[in-house]
């Protein structure tokens, strides 16, 4: 009996290590995408907060339809990134064979959206966005580092394209 208990313990430890490794691997591969979605949401929050406080003609600029359209577009893009990232993480969790392709496609979609969100948020701040008085300036300066850290979009395009023509 002690022998089988020992074997069961070793097997459960191996399973725990394997699942932990899988979880860490998933975090490494899709963690950056999750962070980028979070950064984008933070940039949108900063833009919303600013547009509510910035006055033009005695009214907040958030009351202007064009500003609301911009904010709505950013929100939709961020939610699309978030759900695409969740889907990619789920594919990794179930060990789907298309995970690598879908992760590359997700990166192709998320990175340009993050860049668009920061530039739109900065544009909504106007010239104030470039001053250190607002958080958006620091977030804008951090953006190039995120692009450099990520894998080249051309590599991801090659991965997706190769899987499509297989």
Helices and strands as residue ranges (DSSP letters): H 2-53, E 55-56, E 59-60, G 61-63, H 65-93, H 99-125, G 126-130, H 135-149, H 153-164
